[in-house]
Amino acid sequence: MARISNVNVPTNKRVMIGLTYIYMVLVGQLHKKFVKRFKFQ
């Protein structure tokens, strides 16, 4: 169990970093679209 947990911890951190990166990119794209719409209005 100890070996498995040691291997899983870094992979979980990598997954969380990847998800947060994708989330930030998606939010950034939505923010840009919102700003463009707001400016046109």
C-alpha positions as CSV (number, residue, x, y, z in Angstrom):
1,M,0.0,0.0,0.0
2,A,2.8,2.4,0.8
3,R,4.4,2.0,-2.6
4,I,1.1,2.5,-4.4
5,S,0.2,5.6,-2.3
6,N,3.7,7.1,-3.0
7,V,3.1,6.6,-6.8
8,N,-0.4,7.9,-6.7
9,V,0.3,11.1,-4.8
10,P,2.5,12.8,-7.5
11,T,0.1,11.6,-10.3
12,N,-2.8,13.1,-8.4
13,K,-0.9,16.4,-8.1
14,R,-0.2,16.3,-11.9
15,V,-3.9,15.7,-12.6
16,M,-4.9,18.6,-10.4
17,I,-2.4,20.9,-12.0
18,G,-3.6,19.8,-15.5
19,L,-7.3,20.4,-14.6
20,T,-6.6,23.8,-13.1
21,Y,-4.6,24.8,-16.2
22,I,-7.4,23.7,-18.5
23,Y,-9.9,25.4,-16.3
24,M,-7.9,28.7,-16.4
25,V,-7.6,28.5,-20.2
26,L,-11.4,27.9,-20.6
27,V,-12.2,30.7,-18.2
28,G,-9.8,33.0,-20.1
29,Q,-11.5,32.2,-23.4
30,L,-15.0,32.8,-22.0
31,H,-13.8,36.1,-20.4
32,K,-12.4,37.3,-23.8
33,K,-15.7,36.4,-25.5
34,F,-17.7,38.2,-22.8
35,V,-15.5,41.3,-23.0
36,K,-16.0,41.4,-26.8
37,R,-19.8,41.1,-26.5
38,F,-19.9,43.7,-23.8
39,K,-17.8,46.1,-26.0
40,F,-20.1,45.6,-29.0
41,Q,-23.2,46.3,-26.9
